[in-house]
Amino acid sequence: SGDIVIARTGASTGENAYIYIPPKAVFASYLVRLQFDNIGYSRIVSLFLRDSQYKEFIQGVIGGSAQPNASAQALSSFKWLFVSFSG
């Protein structure tokens, strides 16, 4: 629970899902799995992955001539800046 999966190949490259109830096992070489120690961070990142900025970023890193694809490194190379305010 709390993992994020991102499609790395095909027409759905960059599409992602936040996992609320995980299955017992999944094997899919076309998925990238993101894990966080803090489930709060995971939820924030999952919301960001739905943002148009990330979708534009994905369009810039997609390669392949026959079928769109992106490496795990490319999908996770977006520069993130999180600021925490407390008071």
Jmol script that loads the backbone (N, CA, C; Angstrom):
load data "model"
ATOM      1  N   SER A   1       0.840  -1.186   0.000  1.00  0.00           N
ATOM      2  CA  SER A   1       0.000   0.000   0.000  1.00  0.00           C
ATOM      3  C   SER A   1       0.883   1.246   0.000  1.00  0.00           C
ATOM      4  N   GLY A   2       0.544   2.202  -0.852  1.00  0.00           N
ATOM      5  CA  GLY A   2       1.319   3.430  -0.926  1.00  0.00           C
ATOM      6  C   GLY A   2       2.332   3.464  -2.056  1.00  0.00           C
ATOM      7  N   ASP A   3       2.534   2.343  -2.734  1.00  0.00           N
ATOM      8  CA  ASP A   3       3.432   2.338  -3.887  1.00  0.00           C
ATOM      9  C   ASP A   3       2.766   3.066  -5.049  1.00  0.00           C
ATOM     10  N   ILE A   4       3.584   3.514  -5.980  1.00  0.00           N
ATOM     11  CA  ILE A   4       3.100   4.140  -7.204  1.00  0.00           C
ATOM     12  C   ILE A   4       3.688   3.341  -8.352  1.00  0.00           C
ATOM     13  N   VAL A   5       2.876   3.027  -9.347  1.00  0.00           N
ATOM     14  CA  VAL A   5       3.376   2.366 -10.546  1.00  0.00           C
ATOM     15  C   VAL A   5       3.183   3.302 -11.728  1.00  0.00           C
ATOM     16  N   ILE A   6       4.191   3.314 -12.622  1.00  0.00           N
ATOM     17  CA  ILE A   6       4.163   4.168 -13.806  1.00  0.00           C
ATOM     18  C   ILE A   6       4.441   3.297 -15.029  1.00  0.00           C
ATOM     19  N   ALA A   7       3.604   3.437 -16.060  1.00  0.00           N
ATOM     20  CA  ALA A   7       3.811   2.698 -17.312  1.00  0.00           C
ATOM     21  C   ALA A   7       5.001   3.303 -18.049  1.00  0.00           C
ATOM     22  N   ARG A   8       5.886   2.449 -18.543  1.00  0.00           N
ATOM     23  CA  ARG A   8       7.078   2.958 -19.211  1.00  0.00           C
ATOM     24  C   ARG A   8       7.130   2.628 -20.693  1.00  0.00           C
ATOM     25  N   THR A   9       6.090   2.009 -21.222  1.00  0.00           N
ATOM     26  CA  THR A   9       6.095   1.675 -22.642  1.00  0.00           C
ATOM     27  C   THR A   9       4.680   1.684 -23.205  1.00  0.00           C
ATOM     28  N   GLY A  10       4.581   1.906 -24.488  1.00  0.00           N
ATOM     29  CA  GLY A  10       3.289   1.898 -25.165  1.00  0.00           C
ATOM     30  C   GLY A  10       2.605   3.249 -25.130  1.00  0.00           C
ATOM     31  N   ALA A  11       1.378   3.259 -25.608  1.00  0.00           N
ATOM     32  CA  ALA A  11       0.607   4.500 -25.674  1.00  0.00           C
ATOM     33  C   ALA A  11       0.329   5.089 -24.290  1.00  0.00           C
ATOM     34  N   SER A  12       0.439   4.271 -23.260  1.00  0.00           N
ATOM     35  CA  SER A  12       0.151   4.744 -21.901  1.00  0.00           C
ATOM     36  C   SER A  12       1.412   5.162 -21.137  1.00  0.00           C
ATOM     37  N   THR A  13       2.536   5.345 -21.833  1.00  0.00           N
ATOM     38  CA  THR A  13       3.777   5.747 -21.159  1.00  0.00           C
ATOM     39  C   THR A  13       3.537   6.985 -20.299  1.00  0.00           C
ATOM     40  N   GLY A  14       3.904   6.893 -19.028  1.00  0.00           N
ATOM     41  CA  GLY A  14       3.728   7.993 -18.086  1.00  0.00           C
ATOM     42  C   GLY A  14       2.465   7.899 -17.262  1.00  0.00           C
ATOM     43  N   GLU A  15       1.488   7.109 -17.716  1.00  0.00           N
ATOM     44  CA  GLU A  15       0.277   6.921 -16.911  1.00  0.00           C
ATOM     45  C   GLU A  15       0.676   6.230 -15.620  1.00  0.00           C
ATOM     46  N   ASN A  16       0.002   6.560 -14.540  1.00  0.00           N
ATOM     47  CA  ASN A  16       0.417   6.044 -13.249  1.00  0.00           C
ATOM     48  C   ASN A  16      -0.766   5.803 -12.343  1.00  0.00           C
ATOM     49  N   ALA A  17      -0.514   5.033 -11.282  1.00  0.00           N
ATOM     50  CA  ALA A  17      -1.558   4.715 -10.314  1.00  0.00           C
ATOM     51  C   ALA A  17      -0.955   4.632  -8.924  1.00  0.00           C
ATOM     52  N   TYR A  18      -1.685   5.141  -7.968  1.00  0.00           N
ATOM     53  CA  TYR A  18      -1.339   5.023  -6.551  1.00  0.00           C
ATOM     54  C   TYR A  18      -2.024   3.757  -6.054  1.00  0.00           C
ATOM     55  N   ILE A  19      -1.287   2.873  -5.418  1.00  0.00           N
ATOM     56  CA  ILE A  19      -1.826   1.586  -4.985  1.00  0.00           C
ATOM     57  C   ILE A  19      -2.368   1.692  -3.555  1.00  0.00           C
ATOM     58  N   TYR A  20      -3.683   1.551  -3.424  1.00  0.00           N
ATOM     59  CA  TYR A  20      -4.323   1.570  -2.103  1.00  0.00           C
ATOM     60  C   TYR A  20      -4.337   0.172  -1.491  1.00  0.00           C
ATOM     61  N   ILE A  21      -4.757  -0.798  -2.277  1.00  0.00           N
ATOM     62  CA  ILE A  21      -4.832  -2.182  -1.805  1.00  0.00           C
ATOM     63  C   ILE A  21      -3.995  -3.024  -2.761  1.00  0.00           C
ATOM     64  N   PRO A  22      -2.793  -3.395  -2.339  1.00  0.00           N
ATOM     65  CA  PRO A  22      -1.898  -4.110  -3.255  1.00  0.00           C
ATOM     66  C   PRO A  22      -2.328  -5.556  -3.484  1.00  0.00           C
ATOM     67  N   PRO A  23      -2.085  -6.047  -4.702  1.00  0.00           N
ATOM     68  CA  PRO A  23      -2.294  -7.479  -4.953  1.00  0.00           C
ATOM     69  C   PRO A  23      -1.162  -8.266  -4.297  1.00  0.00           C
ATOM     70  N   LYS A  24      -1.282  -9.572  -4.250  1.00  0.00           N
ATOM     71  CA  LYS A  24      -0.228 -10.391  -3.646  1.00  0.00           C
ATOM     72  C   LYS A  24       1.062 -10.319  -4.434  1.00  0.00           C
ATOM     73  N   ALA A  25       0.969 -10.252  -5.758  1.00  0.00           N
ATOM     74  CA  ALA A  25       2.170 -10.182  -6.590  1.00  0.00           C
ATOM     75  C   ALA A  25       1.818  -9.606  -7.956  1.00  0.00           C
ATOM     76  N   VAL A  26       2.792  -8.917  -8.538  1.00  0.00           N
ATOM     77  CA  VAL A  26       2.650  -8.376  -9.888  1.00  0.00           C
ATOM     78  C   VAL A  26       4.001  -8.493 -10.572  1.00  0.00           C
ATOM     79  N   PHE A  27       3.993  -8.979 -11.795  1.00  0.00           N
ATOM     80  CA  PHE A  27       5.204  -8.911 -12.606  1.00  0.00           C
ATOM     81  C   PHE A  27       4.828  -8.255 -13.913  1.00  0.00           C
ATOM     82  N   ALA A  28       5.424  -7.134 -14.161  1.00  0.00           N
ATOM     83  CA  ALA A  28       5.165  -6.420 -15.403  1.00  0.00           C
ATOM     84  C   ALA A  28       6.414  -5.612 -15.720  1.00  0.00           C
ATOM     85  N   SER A  29       7.159  -6.036 -16.711  1.00  0.00           N
ATOM     86  CA  SER A  29       8.409  -5.352 -17.041  1.00  0.00           C
ATOM     87  C   SER A  29       8.164  -3.963 -17.609  1.00  0.00           C
ATOM     88  N   TYR A  30       6.925  -3.642 -17.954  1.00  0.00           N
ATOM     89  CA  TYR A  30       6.610  -2.331 -18.504  1.00  0.00           C
ATOM     90  C   TYR A  30       6.180  -1.335 -17.422  1.00  0.00           C
ATOM     91  N   LEU A  31       6.259  -1.716 -16.163  1.00  0.00           N
ATOM     92  CA  LEU A  31       5.899  -0.822 -15.064  1.00  0.00           C
ATOM     93  C   LEU A  31       7.131  -0.451 -14.242  1.00  0.00           C
ATOM     94  N   VAL A  32       7.150   0.783 -13.784  1.00  0.00           N
ATOM     95  CA  VAL A  32       8.160   1.254 -12.844  1.00  0.00           C
ATOM     96  C   VAL A  32       7.451   1.414 -11.508  1.00  0.00           C
ATOM     97  N   ARG A  33       8.071   0.925 -10.450  1.00  0.00           N
ATOM     98  CA  ARG A  33       7.463   1.004  -9.114  1.00  0.00           C
ATOM     99  C   ARG A  33       8.239   2.003  -8.271  1.00  0.00           C
ATOM    100  N   LEU A  34       7.528   2.959  -7.703  1.00  0.00           N
ATOM    101  CA  LEU A  34       8.130   3.924  -6.780  1.00  0.00           C
ATOM    102  C   LEU A  34       7.668   3.580  -5.372  1.00  0.00           C
ATOM    103  N   GLN A  35       8.610   3.573  -4.447  1.00  0.00           N
ATOM    104  CA  GLN A  35       8.304   3.319  -3.034  1.00  0.00           C
ATOM    105  C   GLN A  35       8.884   4.441  -2.192  1.00  0.00           C
ATOM    106  N   PHE A  36       8.186   4.785  -1.141  1.00  0.00           N
ATOM    107  CA  PHE A  36       8.628   5.833  -0.229  1.00  0.00           C
ATOM    108  C   PHE A  36       8.555   5.315   1.198  1.00  0.00           C
ATOM    109  N   ASP A  37       9.490   5.759   2.035  1.00  0.00           N
ATOM    110  CA  ASP A  37       9.455   5.381   3.444  1.00  0.00           C
ATOM    111  C   ASP A  37       8.272   6.023   4.152  1.00  0.00           C
ATOM    112  N   ASN A  38       7.878   7.199   3.694  1.00  0.00           N
ATOM    113  CA  ASN A  38       6.792   7.945   4.308  1.00  0.00           C
ATOM    114  C   ASN A  38       5.599   7.926   3.357  1.00  0.00           C
ATOM    115  N   ILE A  39       4.500   7.339   3.782  1.00  0.00           N
ATOM    116  CA  ILE A  39       3.326   7.226   2.913  1.00  0.00           C
ATOM    117  C   ILE A  39       2.752   8.605   2.566  1.00  0.00           C
ATOM    118  N   GLY A  40       3.001   9.591   3.404  1.00  0.00           N
ATOM    119  CA  GLY A  40       2.570  10.952   3.098  1.00  0.00           C
ATOM    120  C   GLY A  40       3.272  11.491   1.862  1.00  0.00           C
ATOM    121  N   TYR A  41       4.574  11.225   1.742  1.00  0.00           N
ATOM    122  CA  TYR A  41       5.319  11.634   0.551  1.00  0.00           C
ATOM    123  C   TYR A  41       4.785  10.924  -0.686  1.00  0.00           C
ATOM    124  N   SER A  42       4.496   9.658  -0.517  1.00  0.00           N
ATOM    125  CA  SER A  42       3.970   8.868  -1.623  1.00  0.00           C
ATOM    126  C   SER A  42       2.674   9.476  -2.150  1.00  0.00           C
ATOM    127  N   ARG A  43       1.814   9.876  -1.257  1.00  0.00           N
ATOM    128  CA  ARG A  43       0.522  10.457  -1.667  1.00  0.00           C
ATOM    129  C   ARG A  43       0.742  11.794  -2.376  1.00  0.00           C
ATOM    130  N   ILE A  44       1.647  12.615  -1.876  1.00  0.00           N
ATOM    131  CA  ILE A  44       1.946  13.908  -2.509  1.00  0.00           C
ATOM    132  C   ILE A  44       2.510  13.690  -3.908  1.00  0.00           C
ATOM    133  N   VAL A  45       3.451  12.761  -4.031  1.00  0.00           N
ATOM    134  CA  VAL A  45       4.048  12.481  -5.339  1.00  0.00           C
ATOM    135  C   VAL A  45       2.988  11.945  -6.300  1.00  0.00           C
ATOM    136  N   SER A  46       2.104  11.089  -5.821  1.00  0.00           N
ATOM    137  CA  SER A  46       1.069  10.544  -6.700  1.00  0.00           C
ATOM    138  C   SER A  46       0.168  11.649  -7.244  1.00  0.00           C
ATOM    139  N   LEU A  47      -0.111  12.646  -6.447  1.00  0.00           N
ATOM    140  CA  LEU A  47      -0.916  13.776  -6.916  1.00  0.00           C
ATOM    141  C   LEU A  47      -0.146  14.587  -7.952  1.00  0.00           C
ATOM    142  N   PHE A  48       1.136  14.798  -7.710  1.00  0.00           N
ATOM    143  CA  PHE A  48       1.954  15.546  -8.650  1.00  0.00           C
ATOM    144  C   PHE A  48       2.043  14.839 -10.002  1.00  0.00           C
ATOM    145  N   LEU A  49       2.118  13.499  -9.987  1.00  0.00           N
ATOM    146  CA  LEU A  49       2.226  12.742 -11.226  1.00  0.00           C
ATOM    147  C   LEU A  49       1.001  12.882 -12.114  1.00  0.00           C
ATOM    148  N   ARG A  50      -0.066  13.436 -11.578  1.00  0.00           N
ATOM    149  CA  ARG A  50      -1.283  13.700 -12.356  1.00  0.00           C
ATOM    150  C   ARG A  50      -1.287  15.118 -12.939  1.00  0.00           C
ATOM    151  N   ASP A  51      -0.300  15.910 -12.574  1.00  0.00           N
ATOM    152  CA  ASP A  51      -0.238  17.309 -12.989  1.00  0.00           C
ATOM    153  C   ASP A  51       0.224  17.441 -14.442  1.00  0.00           C
ATOM    154  N   SER A  52      -0.213  18.489 -15.103  1.00  0.00           N
ATOM    155  CA  SER A  52       0.145  18.716 -16.505  1.00  0.00           C
ATOM    156  C   SER A  52       1.649  18.927 -16.682  1.00  0.00           C
ATOM    157  N   GLN A  53       2.341  19.472 -15.685  1.00  0.00           N
ATOM    158  CA  GLN A  53       3.799  19.658 -15.801  1.00  0.00           C
ATOM    159  C   GLN A  53       4.515  18.321 -15.954  1.00  0.00           C
ATOM    160  N   TYR A  54       4.101  17.331 -15.183  1.00  0.00           N
ATOM    161  CA  TYR A  54       4.725  16.018 -15.303  1.00  0.00           C
ATOM    162  C   TYR A  54       4.380  15.390 -16.650  1.00  0.00           C
ATOM    163  N   LYS A  55       3.152  15.546 -17.083  1.00  0.00           N
ATOM    164  CA  LYS A  55       2.750  14.989 -18.377  1.00  0.00           C
ATOM    165  C   LYS A  55       3.536  15.628 -19.518  1.00  0.00           C
ATOM    166  N   GLU A  56       3.789  16.914 -19.439  1.00  0.00           N
ATOM    167  CA  GLU A  56       4.622  17.591 -20.445  1.00  0.00           C
ATOM    168  C   GLU A  56       6.058  17.061 -20.390  1.00  0.00           C
ATOM    169  N   PHE A  57       6.565  16.864 -19.190  1.00  0.00           N
ATOM    170  CA  PHE A  57       7.903  16.305 -19.006  1.00  0.00           C
ATOM    171  C   PHE A  57       7.999  14.931 -19.678  1.00  0.00           C
ATOM    172  N   ILE A  58       7.004  14.085 -19.465  1.00  0.00           N
ATOM    173  CA  ILE A  58       6.988  12.741 -20.046  1.00  0.00           C
ATOM    174  C   ILE A  58       7.071  12.816 -21.567  1.00  0.00           C
ATOM    175  N   GLN A  59       6.322  13.723 -22.163  1.00  0.00           N
ATOM    176  CA  GLN A  59       6.355  13.863 -23.620  1.00  0.00           C
ATOM    177  C   GLN A  59       7.762  14.184 -24.110  1.00  0.00           C
ATOM    178  N   GLY A  60       8.544  14.880 -23.303  1.00  0.00           N
ATOM    179  CA  GLY A  60       9.907  15.229 -23.674  1.00  0.00           C
ATOM    180  C   GLY A  60      10.917  14.103 -23.520  1.00  0.00           C
ATOM    181  N   VAL A  61      10.614  13.095 -22.693  1.00  0.00           N
ATOM    182  CA  VAL A  61      11.578  12.007 -22.470  1.00  0.00           C
ATOM    183  C   VAL A  61      11.209  10.724 -23.200  1.00  0.00           C
ATOM    184  N   ILE A  62      10.039  10.684 -23.817  1.00  0.00           N
ATOM    185  CA  ILE A  62       9.621   9.482 -24.542  1.00  0.00           C
ATOM    186  C   ILE A  62      10.500   9.297 -25.768  1.00  0.00           C
ATOM    187  N   GLY A  63      10.937   8.075 -25.967  1.00  0.00           N
ATOM    188  CA  GLY A  63      11.718   7.718 -27.145  1.00  0.00           C
ATOM    189  C   GLY A  63      11.065   6.548 -27.849  1.00  0.00           C
ATOM    190  N   GLY A  64      11.732   6.035 -28.840  1.00  0.00           N
ATOM    191  CA  GLY A  64      11.228   4.875 -29.576  1.00  0.00           C
ATOM    192  C   GLY A  64      10.510   5.290 -30.837  1.00  0.00           C
ATOM    193  N   SER A  65      10.751   4.563 -31.894  1.00  0.00           N
ATOM    194  CA  SER A  65      10.104   4.899 -33.153  1.00  0.00           C
ATOM    195  C   SER A  65       8.865   4.043 -33.393  1.00  0.00           C
ATOM    196  N   ALA A  66       8.939   2.752 -33.103  1.00  0.00           N
ATOM    197  CA  ALA A  66       7.792   1.870 -33.328  1.00  0.00           C
ATOM    198  C   ALA A  66       6.786   1.946 -32.184  1.00  0.00           C
ATOM    199  N   GLN A  67       7.290   2.015 -30.969  1.00  0.00           N
ATOM    200  CA  GLN A  67       6.425   2.060 -29.790  1.00  0.00           C
ATOM    201  C   GLN A  67       7.034   3.023 -28.783  1.00  0.00           C
ATOM    202  N   PRO A  68       6.239   3.977 -28.287  1.00  0.00           N
ATOM    203  CA  PRO A  68       6.776   4.926 -27.304  1.00  0.00           C
ATOM    204  C   PRO A  68       7.284   4.196 -26.059  1.00  0.00           C
ATOM    205  N   ASN A  69       8.364   4.704 -25.475  1.00  0.00           N
ATOM    206  CA  ASN A  69       8.863   4.122 -24.234  1.00  0.00           C
ATOM    207  C   ASN A  69       9.755   5.131 -23.526  1.00  0.00           C
ATOM    208  N   ALA A  70       9.977   4.878 -22.262  1.00  0.00           N
ATOM    209  CA  ALA A  70      10.875   5.695 -21.450  1.00  0.00           C
ATOM    210  C   ALA A  70      11.485   4.797 -20.386  1.00  0.00           C
ATOM    211  N   SER A  71      12.738   5.018 -20.078  1.00  0.00           N
ATOM    212  CA  SER A  71      13.405   4.217 -19.052  1.00  0.00           C
ATOM    213  C   SER A  71      12.928   4.638 -17.663  1.00  0.00           C
ATOM    214  N   ALA A  72      13.193   3.774 -16.702  1.00  0.00           N
ATOM    215  CA  ALA A  72      12.861   4.105 -15.314  1.00  0.00           C
ATOM    216  C   ALA A  72      13.608   5.352 -14.873  1.00  0.00           C
ATOM    217  N   GLN A  73      14.864   5.465 -15.312  1.00  0.00           N
ATOM    218  CA  GLN A  73      15.666   6.635 -14.957  1.00  0.00           C
ATOM    219  C   GLN A  73      15.037   7.906 -15.529  1.00  0.00           C
ATOM    220  N   ALA A  74      14.577   7.848 -16.767  1.00  0.00           N
ATOM    221  CA  ALA A  74      13.961   9.023 -17.387  1.00  0.00           C
ATOM    222  C   ALA A  74      12.656   9.395 -16.696  1.00  0.00           C
ATOM    223  N   LEU A  75      11.826   8.395 -16.392  1.00  0.00           N
ATOM    224  CA  LEU A  75      10.531   8.664 -15.755  1.00  0.00           C
ATOM    225  C   LEU A  75      10.685   9.271 -14.369  1.00  0.00           C
ATOM    226  N   SER A  76      11.763   8.928 -13.690  1.00  0.00           N
ATOM    227  CA  SER A  76      11.947   9.426 -12.322  1.00  0.00           C
ATOM    228  C   SER A  76      12.967  10.555 -12.237  1.00  0.00           C
ATOM    229  N   SER A  77      13.373  11.112 -13.370  1.00  0.00           N
ATOM    230  CA  SER A  77      14.406  12.153 -13.351  1.00  0.00           C
ATOM    231  C   SER A  77      13.859  13.573 -13.263  1.00  0.00           C
ATOM    232  N   PHE A  78      12.557  13.715 -13.144  1.00  0.00           N
ATOM    233  CA  PHE A  78      11.978  15.050 -12.989  1.00  0.00           C
ATOM    234  C   PHE A  78      12.523  15.663 -11.701  1.00  0.00           C
ATOM    235  N   LYS A  79      12.890  16.920 -11.749  1.00  0.00           N
ATOM    236  CA  LYS A  79      13.437  17.591 -10.559  1.00  0.00           C
ATOM    237  C   LYS A  79      12.285  18.054  -9.677  1.00  0.00           C
ATOM    238  N   TRP A  80      12.279  17.565  -8.463  1.00  0.00           N
ATOM    239  CA  TRP A  80      11.195  17.831  -7.520  1.00  0.00           C
ATOM    240  C   TRP A  80      11.705  18.766  -6.433  1.00  0.00           C
ATOM    241  N   LEU A  81      10.885  19.684  -6.038  1.00  0.00           N
ATOM    242  CA  LEU A  81      11.201  20.562  -4.930  1.00  0.00           C
ATOM    243  C   LEU A  81       9.995  20.601  -4.002  1.00  0.00           C
ATOM    244  N   PHE A  82      10.184  20.101  -2.797  1.00  0.00           N
ATOM    245  CA  PHE A  82       9.133  20.122  -1.794  1.00  0.00           C
ATOM    246  C   PHE A  82       9.576  21.019  -0.663  1.00  0.00           C
ATOM    247  N   VAL A  83       8.717  21.895  -0.266  1.00  0.00           N
ATOM    248  CA  VAL A  83       9.005  22.819   0.817  1.00  0.00           C
ATOM    249  C   VAL A  83       8.044  22.502   1.953  1.00  0.00           C
ATOM    250  N   SER A  84       8.575  22.346   3.124  1.00  0.00           N
ATOM    251  CA  SER A  84       7.753  22.066   4.284  1.00  0.00           C
ATOM    252  C   SER A  84       7.712  23.289   5.191  1.00  0.00           C
ATOM    253  N   PHE A  85       6.524  23.667   5.541  1.00  0.00           N
ATOM    254  CA  PHE A  85       6.342  24.789   6.459  1.00  0.00           C
ATOM    255  C   PHE A  85       5.799  24.278   7.776  1.00  0.00           C
ATOM    256  N   SER A  86       6.375  24.704   8.858  1.00  0.00           N
ATOM    257  CA  SER A  86       5.843  24.334  10.166  1.00  0.00           C
ATOM    258  C   SER A  86       5.762  25.591  11.032  1.00  0.00           C
ATOM    259  N   GLY A  87       4.876  25.560  11.906  1.00  0.00           N
ATOM    260  CA  GLY A  87       4.789  26.751  12.734  1.00  0.00           C
ATOM    261  C   GLY A  87       3.776  26.709  13.782  1.00  0.00           C
TER     262      GLY A  87
END
end "model"
wireframe off; spacefill off
backbone 0.3
color backbone group
